[in-house]
């Protein structure tokens, strides 16, 4: 009978040890899953930050491009105005020259 009790106790102890190891293994697995989830969340935030940064850079670039375009178009308009004025001066000069000859 004592031998049976010893075997039974050993079996119970072995079973408890197995259950404890199983719980520990499950806890380690849950911890790894939480870590993976934190990594995914960190990567998602980093991606969003990069997208915002790129969008901001593009917006700034677009604003700068529009400003440059408006400066160039203003310069073009001034250039055309100067050309027109020069053309009118030349015509006036030619008319005056023809008139006095």
ABEGO torsion letter per residue (X at the ends): XAAAAAAAAAAAAAAAAAAAAAAAAAAAAAAAAAAAAAAAAAAAAAAAAAAAAAAAAAAAAAAAAAAAAAAAAAAAAAAAAAAAAAAAAAAAAAAAAAAAX
